[in-house]
Amino acid sequence: MTTLTVNIENKKSEKAVKAVLDALGLNYEVASNIKAKERAPNKAEQAIYKRLKDSFEQIKLHQEGKLEFRDAKDFLDEL
């Protein structure tokens, strides 16, 4: 037995997939899942979000001329 999980976001596609499965004579279950944006992020996701947010803020400050980035060559020479 093989299990296939398909995430379908619109009803029209869901009906089409069900019709194909019915036509092939396959058994299937329909389960309603919580969307990723509706669930609370876990600690790892929160940490990644915070780091990305901080990075974008630094980029914004650099573009405004309020923050100067170090040249990559200088950084590598320092190593």
Secondary structure, 3 states (H helix, E strand, C coil): CCCCCCCCCCHHHHHHHHHHHHHCCCCCCCCCCCCCCCCCCCHHHHHHHHHHHHHHHHHHHHHCCCCCCCCHHHHHHHC
